[in-house]
């Protein structure tokens, strides 16, 4: 329920003036909320219409500290949210539609979420990133623990002794294949070209693995489900002549990059060439004073739940120090 339930404010009316507003959820946003709440700032988390981030669609998470038996991704999000709520964080389950970031220290930043306008002394951005998808038949249907996923580093142990594939040609795809090879029975690395964008050292490591077979130039046409509704094969097509074959696989990992969800603030603060929000050296503060960023929105390298949570902590601590100077 909205914190302003049964109220119909004018679109131009400022409904609240907050110390800290956190845009987004997931491990970064919820951890930032917990730290800001413990610092007695009573943060407002505008968590989006689909709260929880990428882990909301993840099956078992085995590498988040404190869960030695693993935890379902959605349950981990519930736990992190409840932890923040315990200390006084508040939640608005809406998307932020527009922001106006102040250019001077101490001035309010403004955010619009539906018919709500919110003023904030400090803003923490935690919108995350979306994995790029292939857009082929069966990809969406076989996600969410049914065989098609986007982070082998996260889920590799679940595929111990199984046949798997990785799709991609960059360093991330190589890392995924090498990580899987430590657990899976076999790994087929599928790439649409004979040339790879991955660094020479990563290519050499993959080529030196007895468990990894490189298949080029092939593209995935579709993913095939078995009678239990889980992945059993990937149908692939050879680019030059259209030859089709099926690769037996119980796990398929799409590693063709991520897109940061930074469109909301594009043009308002500094981002890199790929759209990731950049922070000042040694800080989670962005190029705009009083605006902080964390999680996959700023991290193109690690993209782990635990590193996202850690950066959420950093953003909240930096926001606290900033507010104490006002």
Secondary structure, DSSP 4 states (H G I P E B T S, - for coil): --TTTT----TT-EEEEEEEEEE--HHHHHHHHHHHHHTT---EEE--TTTTGGGGG-SEE--STT-TT-EEHHHHHHHHHHHHHHTT-EEE-S---EEE--SSTTPPEEEEETTEEEEEEEEEE---EEE-----BTTTTT-SSSSEES-HHHHGGGGTTSEEEEE--SHHHHHHHHHHHTTSSEEEEE-SSSS--S-HHHHHHHHT-TTEEEETTEEEEEEEE-TTSSEEEEEEEETTT--EEEEE-SEEEE-S-EEE--GGGBTTB-B-TTSPBP--TTSSB-SSTTEEE-GGGT-SS---HHHHHHHHHHHHHHHHHHHTT-
